[in-house]
Structure formats: structure tokens, C-alpha cells
């Protein structure tokens, strides 16, 4: 490794005032031709490039990104990682990712600050209780750790929650996945970028894709703001802009892109040492290592690419947060932002070939893609390299919308994403 | 967040409305003769345009009538509003 990070390199660089660190990845101009081009330099795209190079020995590849890497949804999410999904297909997919997360910092030689602080999902009505208990059983049958907590146990696990029976949506219990938690989102993009770059992957930033050149039923290359790049395989990992790229290639996707909002408070001393999610009142909260409360809100109900989101959505979330955590009533919110998420009708992702030869899509992660980053990259790399899906992402093909074999996490799980 | 000019009630805040998604998707005239591909197209596939899009809205907290809106999804600016059954304005 050209410049391995360790306690010794940290000490050595401290003596020179941290001014002699090497840059972590190059800034190359695009070559005329690559074996594979990945469109989208977020966590999923960079992870795809990393695993293509590492596991499939494909090193003549480029990642093209219209802005800077990790500047899209990778840097805009609330960094929650968990795998407690209801259906077998989803459980397999998300737990595959969680297992990679557990060793990722070592593998990348980059501290992604993965913290298994647990994720608790609250139940506020009898149907929530039934659904969440059912999900706990389903998780355990799939080998995923999950426990049901009653109201007292919820209070014990997270003492600042208001468990009074007199609030509008009282806490009737919750589920806990202890292996779940959070990670530092920027570090994930940077770590994968550094690892991929080292194996020869060209990461080309500020390079927007303007068109996809097709010859009949196969791809020939991409038009970009830095010229034409010839390639036989294109992996699209463009999140909210997946439909825009699909339109360029002349195919249709079952996606709608909507703004999803998050916000952070002023930093305070440690007050909440886990992640608490509540689907029924749509509020979830954790605390970053800097001390900010990280709060996730909902999506707007209409298609928009504005990266803002509506004020009423934030209001609804903060109302719920205040009722559940009265202690936060005087906290000031510092920043609010939106990211454009591409949502599938069944709230499950697409990691799939398309009817166009050499064109692959990894999209539809909707409101919950961050947690899957390593697994998504691994499985998408497998799909591109072999022109066949891995058994873990076989169910997440585009054809499920024709066959009707949906992975309906929307209707089934009552799980916020 | 924006203001919508309901063709029946006038200008109201967007929170009074509910978005019904892409407009002018025609219900199949002979559903029994559709292939699986055609059903997928009708049920699931969407244009999801970044730019000017035609969509249906319902004034759910007002007159509860459906109508069409032409909106630019890249900046949320509304270009036109027209009633159900009226011809869409040319882009």
C-alpha cells in the first residue's frame, strides 16, 4: 500500500504539522476507452469500482461523477446501518452489507467509524406491535439478531424517551438490533475512492454525463462534459438521477425521485447512545460523534429534483421528536438539507441488467441506501463482471415489475428506511 | 414548497394538495388483452422527468377536485394548471 495509515504515520505526520500527507486519490483526465465505466461517484459507485478491481481484477475502469465524490446522497443521509428487514431477499441483501461493514475499516485501511450502537424501532399502536414482533421472528429465522423490548425495556435502553401512556402515540415497545448502528458517511466514500484509485481505477470528478451512445441493443460509450468515453459496459449508480440517465439510454424505470430531508442540531454533550427510529410518527434520531443530534424526516409526496424539501415535513418530524424526547425542546437546529431519493413501487432496490447489452443499473434504494453501500457495491460488481446477478441480488432484478415478483418492503415491514 | 392555483378555489398552499403522480397515463382499454410487459409499463414505469412534467393533483383539503399541473421538477415552478379533460398546453 503506497501510504498506509497507522498510528506511526499519524505520529510522523504530526511532526511536520500534517502538511506532508499524500493525496488520497489521483485526479486523472479521462482516457479514450475503458472496459467499464461507472456513472456516479457516491458510496455505491465507488464501492462497485473497488470490488470490480479487487475481486474481479478489472482495473481499466473509470468512475465519472458530475460533482465531487460523496457530494450527493452519500453525504446527505443520516448514516444509519441495520439489516432487520422482513423478507428473506432483503434480509440476505442487507445482512451481507452489514457483515462487510463489520470489517470495513481494516479492509480499507481507512477508519469509517463504524459504530455498532444498536438501532431501536418503536411501536406506537397494536398493529405496530404485531408487525414488529413478526419482523423480529422473521429476522431471527434469517440469522439476524433481533429482540423485542417492552415499554420498560425501551425506557431502560434509552432513558430520555417519554414512555408516558398519556402521549398521543405512546411507546408500546420496540425492536432492537444490537449489531446495527452508524458510520461516518464521508469516510466511506473516501475510503473506497482511495482503495479503488490505488488499484488503478480512474476517478473523474466534475464530469457530467450528457448522453449514452447505443448501437442497436448494446452500449458503445458515454458523452460527457470532458468528451466521449468509449466503453462496452456501463454501470449506472446515479441515485435520484437514475431516470435521467435511463432516458439518455432510451429505457424506462419504475422510479419516482423525491426530496428526503434531514437536519442536525447544535452540538451537545452525549445524550443518546443509540439510534431510535419510529415509523408511525416518522421521526428518527441519533447523535453524531461531534455531538449534533442527527434527525431524519420524511419525503415530499411529489416528484422534485430541488434538494430542498418542504417545511411542513420538517415540522411534522420535529413535533414527533418533541413529544418523544421532551428534553430536546430547547435545542436549536443548525442545518437542514434534502437529498433526491429514487423510490421503487415496492421500496426495494434494483441491482440488475437491462434489456440493453452492457448497461447495468443499481438504483431504487429510495430512502435507505447508505446502510447497503458495501454489499451493494460488491453485488453490483459481481453482476457487471459476470453479466449475471449474484444469488443475493437475483431477486432485485428489473424484470420483477413484469413478473409481479415484487419484494414488498413498503407494505410489509412497517419499517422506516 | 410552493403555491398551487387551484382552477376551482384559486391560490392555495401546496400542503392543501395531494399529488397523484404523472398525468395522461391512459387506462388500458382492453385489459384482458395486455401482455405482462404492457401491464408493467402501465402500472410501474414512469417518466420521472427532471424538467417540465405533467402531473395530476387533488385539492384534498379544499374542493377535493382533481386537475392537472405542468410543473418544472428542477425548480418547482408551475407553468400551467388545467382541468381534467382539457387539452394539455403545448410545452
Interface residues (C-beta under 8 A of the other chain):
Chain A: X241 X243 X244 X247 X252 X253 X254 X255 X256 X257 X301 X302 X303 X304 X305 X306 X308 X310 X311 X312 X342 X345 X401 X402 X403 X404
Chain B: X1 X14 X15 X18 X19 X21 X36 X37 X39 X40 X41 X43 X44 X45 X46 X47 X48 X49 X50 X53 X55 X73 X74 X75 X76
